[in-house]
């Protein structure tokens, strides 16, 4: 898999997990922390979907696996672990 596609899928996945985490933990409430998390999730999801639809317009597309790709993979694993931990504590 190309590094650019991998990073794009990490954006979509992380955004989806943040939105699911908001829905699981906060439900339909308007707390500041929940709204911030929802905003981050929707932003990551929008960036990922934009990169999926127009990959040639992205200036900073990684050509090979480097620190950015590994950081996105680490973020994806981290938010998954946090979501699973919160589900287990509910």
PATIFI-121497 format. One record per residue: x, y, z of N, C-alpha, C in turn; chain; residue number from 1. Coordinates in Angstrom, 1 decimal, decimal comma, m for minus. Example, Ala and Ser with C-alpha at 12.3 -4.5 7.8 and 13.67 -1.06 7.14 Angstrom:
<<13,2 m5,7 7,8> <12,3 m4,5 7,8> <13,2 m3,3 7,8> 'A' 1>
<<12,8 m2,2 7,1> <13,7 m1,1 7,1> <12,9 0,0 7,9> 'A' 2>
//
This chain:
<<0,8 m1,2 0,0> <0,0 0,0 0,0> <0,9 1,2 0,0> 'A' 1>
<<0,5 2,2 m0,8> <1,3 3,5 m0,8> <1,1 4,2 0,5> 'A' 2>
<<2,2 4,9 0,8> <2,2 5,6 2,1> <1,1 6,7 2,2> 'A' 3>
<<0,8 7,4 1,1> <m0,2 8,4 1,0> <m1,6 7,8 1,3> 'A' 4>
<<m1,9 6,7 0,7> <m3,2 6,0 0,9> <m3,3 5,5 2,4> 'A' 5>
<<m2,2 5,0 2,9> <m2,2 4,6 4,3> <m2,5 5,7 5,3> 'A' 6>
<<m1,9 6,8 5,0> <m2,1 8,0 5,9> <m3,5 8,5 5,8> 'A' 7>
<<m4,0 8,5 4,6> <m5,4 8,9 4,3> <m6,4 8,0 5,1> 'A' 8>
<<m6,2 6,7 5,0> <m7,1 5,8 5,7> <m6,9 6,0 7,2> 'A' 9>
<<m5,7 6,3 7,7> <m5,6 6,6 9,1> <m6,4 7,8 9,6> 'A' 10>
<<m6,4 8,9 8,7> <m7,2 10,1 9,0> <m8,7 9,7 9,1> 'A' 11>
<<m9,2 8,9 8,1> <m10,6 8,5 8,1> <m10,9 7,7 9,4> 'A' 12>
<<m10,1 6,7 9,6> <m10,3 5,8 10,8> <m10,3 6,6 12,1> 'A' 13>
<<m9,2 7,4 12,3> <m9,1 8,2 13,6> <m10,3 9,1 13,7> 'A' 14>
<<m10,7 9,8 12,7> <m11,9 10,7 12,8> <m13,2 9,9 13,1> 'A' 15>
<<m13,3 8,7 12,5> <m14,5 7,9 12,8> <m14,5 7,4 14,3> 'A' 16>
<<m13,3 7,1 14,8> <m13,2 6,6 16,2> <m13,5 7,8 17,1> 'A' 17>
<<m13,0 9,0 16,8> <m13,3 10,1 17,7> <m14,8 10,4 17,7> 'A' 18>
<<m15,5 10,3 16,6> <m16,9 10,6 16,6> <m17,7 9,5 17,3> 'A' 19>
<<m17,3 8,2 17,1> <m17,9 7,1 17,9> <m17,6 7,3 19,4> 'A' 20>
<<m16,4 7,7 19,7> <m16,1 7,9 21,1> <m17,0 9,0 21,7> 'A' 21>
<<m17,2 10,1 21,0> <m18,1 11,1 21,5> <m19,5 10,6 21,7> 'A' 22>
<<m20,0 9,8 20,7> <m21,4 9,3 20,8> <m21,5 8,3 22,0> 'A' 23>
<<m20,4 7,5 22,2> <m20,5 6,5 23,3> <m20,4 7,2 24,7> 'A' 24>
<<m19,4 8,1 24,8> <m19,2 8,6 26,2> <m20,1 9,8 26,5> 'A' 25>
<<m20,4 10,7 25,6> <m21,1 11,9 25,9> <m22,6 11,8 25,5> 'A' 26>
<<m22,9 11,0 24,5> <m24,3 10,9 24,1> <m24,6 12,2 23,3> 'A' 27>
<<m25,8 12,7 23,7> <m26,2 14,0 23,1> <m26,1 15,1 24,2> 'A' 28>
<<m24,9 15,5 24,5> <m24,8 16,5 25,5> <m23,8 17,6 24,9> 'A' 29>
<<m23,9 18,7 25,5> <m23,1 19,9 24,9> <m22,1 20,4 25,9> 'A' 30>
<<m21,3 19,4 26,4> <m20,2 19,8 27,3> <m19,0 20,2 26,4> 'A' 31>
<<m18,2 21,1 27,0> <m17,1 21,6 26,2> <m16,1 20,5 25,7> 'A' 32>
<<m15,8 19,6 26,6> <m14,9 18,5 26,2> <m15,4 17,7 25,1> 'A' 33>
<<m16,7 17,4 25,2> <m17,4 16,5 24,2> <m17,5 17,2 22,9> 'A' 34>
<<m17,8 18,5 22,9> <m17,8 19,3 21,6> <m16,5 19,4 21,0> 'A' 35>
<<m15,4 19,6 21,8> <m14,1 19,6 21,3> <m13,7 18,3 20,6> 'A' 36>
<<m14,0 17,2 21,3> <m13,7 15,9 20,7> <m14,5 15,7 19,4> 'A' 37>
<<m15,8 16,0 19,4> <m16,6 15,9 18,2> <m16,0 16,8 17,1> 'A' 38>
<<m15,5 18,0 17,4> <m14,9 18,8 16,4> <m13,6 18,2 15,8> 'A' 39>
<<m12,8 17,7 16,7> <m11,6 17,0 16,2> <m11,9 15,8 15,3> 'A' 40>
<<m12,9 15,0 15,7> <m13,3 13,9 15,0> <m13,8 14,2 13,6> 'A' 41>
<<m14,7 15,2 13,6> <m15,2 15,7 12,3> <m14,2 16,3 11,4> 'A' 42>
<<m13,2 17,0 12,0> <m12,1 17,6 11,2> <m11,3 16,5 10,6> 'A' 43>
<<m10,9 15,5 11,4> <m10,0 14,4 10,8> <m10,8 13,7 9,8> 'A' 44>
<<m12,1 13,4 10,0> <m12,9 12,7 9,0> <m13,0 13,5 7,7> 'A' 45>
<<m13,2 14,8 7,8> <m13,3 15,7 6,6> <m12,0 15,7 5,8> 'A' 46>
<<m10,8 15,8 6,6> <m9,5 15,8 5,9> <m9,3 14,5 5,2> 'A' 47>
<<m9,6 13,4 5,8> <m9,5 12,1 5,2> <m10,3 11,9 4,0> 'A' 48>
<<m11,6 12,4 4,1> <m12,5 12,2 2,9> <m12,0 13,1 1,8> 'A' 49>
<<m11,5 14,3 2,1> <m11,0 15,2 1,1> <m9,8 14,6 0,4> 'A' 50>
<<m8,9 14,0 1,2> <m7,7 13,3 0,6> <m8,1 12,1 m0,2> 'A' 51>
<<m9,2 11,4 0,1> <m9,6 10,3 m0,7> <m10,2 10,8 m2,0> 'A' 52>
<<m10,9 11,9 m2,1> <m11,5 12,3 m3,3> <m10,6 13,0 m4,2> 'A' 53>
<<m9,6 13,7 m3,7> <m8,6 14,5 m4,5> <m7,2 14,3 m4,0> 'A' 54>
<<m6,7 13,1 m4,2> <m5,3 12,9 m3,8> <m4,2 13,7 m4,5> 'A' 55>
<<m4,5 14,0 m5,8> <m3,5 14,7 m6,6> <m3,3 16,2 m6,1> 'A' 56>
<<m4,3 16,8 m5,4> <m4,2 18,2 m5,0> <m3,5 18,3 m3,7> 'A' 57>
<<m3,2 17,3 m3,0> <m2,5 17,3 m1,7> <m1,1 17,6 m1,9> 'A' 58>
<<m0,6 18,7 m1,3> <0,8 19,1 m1,5> <1,8 18,3 m0,6> 'A' 59>
<<1,3 17,9 0,5> <2,2 17,3 1,5> <2,0 15,8 1,6> 'A' 60>
<<1,8 15,1 0,5> <1,5 13,7 0,4> <2,8 13,0 0,6> 'A' 61>
<<2,9 12,1 1,6> <4,1 11,3 1,8> <4,3 10,3 0,7> 'A' 62>
<<5,5 10,3 0,2> <5,9 9,4 m0,9> <6,4 8,0 m0,3> 'A' 63>
<<6,9 8,0 0,9> <7,3 6,8 1,5> <7,0 6,8 3,0> 'A' 64>
<<7,1 5,7 3,6> <6,8 5,6 5,0> <7,9 6,3 5,8> 'A' 65>
<<7,4 7,3 6,6> <8,4 8,0 7,4> <7,7 8,4 8,7> 'A' 66>
<<8,2 9,4 9,4> <7,7 9,7 10,7> <6,2 10,1 10,7> 'A' 67>
<<5,7 10,8 9,7> <4,3 11,1 9,6> <3,4 9,9 9,5> 'A' 68>
<<3,8 9,0 8,7> <2,9 7,8 8,5> <2,9 7,0 9,8> 'A' 69>
<<4,1 6,9 10,4> <4,2 6,1 11,7> <3,4 6,8 12,8> 'A' 70>
<<3,4 8,2 12,8> <2,7 8,9 13,8> <1,2 8,7 13,6> 'A' 71>
<<0,7 8,7 12,4> <m0,7 8,5 12,1> <m1,1 7,1 12,5> 'A' 72>
<<m0,3 6,1 12,3> <m0,6 4,7 12,7> <m0,6 4,6 14,2> 'A' 73>
<<0,3 5,3 14,9> <0,3 5,3 16,4> <m0,9 6,0 16,9> 'A' 74>
<<m1,4 7,1 16,3> <m2,6 7,8 16,7> <m3,8 6,9 16,6> 'A' 75>
<<m3,8 6,2 15,5> <m5,0 5,2 15,2> <m5,0 4,2 16,3> 'A' 76>
<<m3,9 3,6 16,6> <m3,9 2,6 17,7> <m4,2 3,2 19,0> 'A' 77>
<<m3,7 4,3 19,3> <m4,0 5,0 20,6> <m5,4 5,3 20,8> 'A' 78>
<<m6,1 5,9 19,8> <m7,5 6,2 20,0> <m8,4 5,0 20,1> 'A' 79>
<<m8,0 3,9 19,4> <m8,7 2,7 19,5> <m8,6 2,1 20,9> 'A' 80>
<<m7,4 2,1 21,5> <m7,2 1,6 22,9> <m8,0 2,5 23,9> 'A' 81>
<<m8,0 3,8 23,7> <m8,8 4,7 24,6> <m10,3 4,4 24,5> 'A' 82>
<<m10,8 4,2 23,3> <m12,2 3,9 23,1> <m12,5 2,6 23,7> 'A' 83>
<<m11,7 1,6 23,5> <m12,0 0,3 24,1> <m12,0 0,3 25,7> 'A' 84>
<<m11,0 1,1 26,2> <m10,9 1,3 27,6> <m12,2 2,0 28,2> 'A' 85>
<<m12,6 3,0 27,5> <m13,8 3,7 27,9> <m15,1 2,8 27,8> 'A' 86>
<<m15,2 2,0 26,8> <m16,3 1,1 26,7> <m16,3 0,1 27,9> 'A' 87>
<<m15,1 m0,4 28,2> <m15,0 m1,4 29,3> <m15,3 m0,7 30,7> 'A' 88>
<<m15,1 0,6 30,8> <m15,4 1,2 32,1> <m16,8 1,7 32,2> 'A' 89>
<<m17,6 1,7 31,1> <m19,0 2,2 31,2> <m19,8 1,3 32,0> 'A' 90>
//
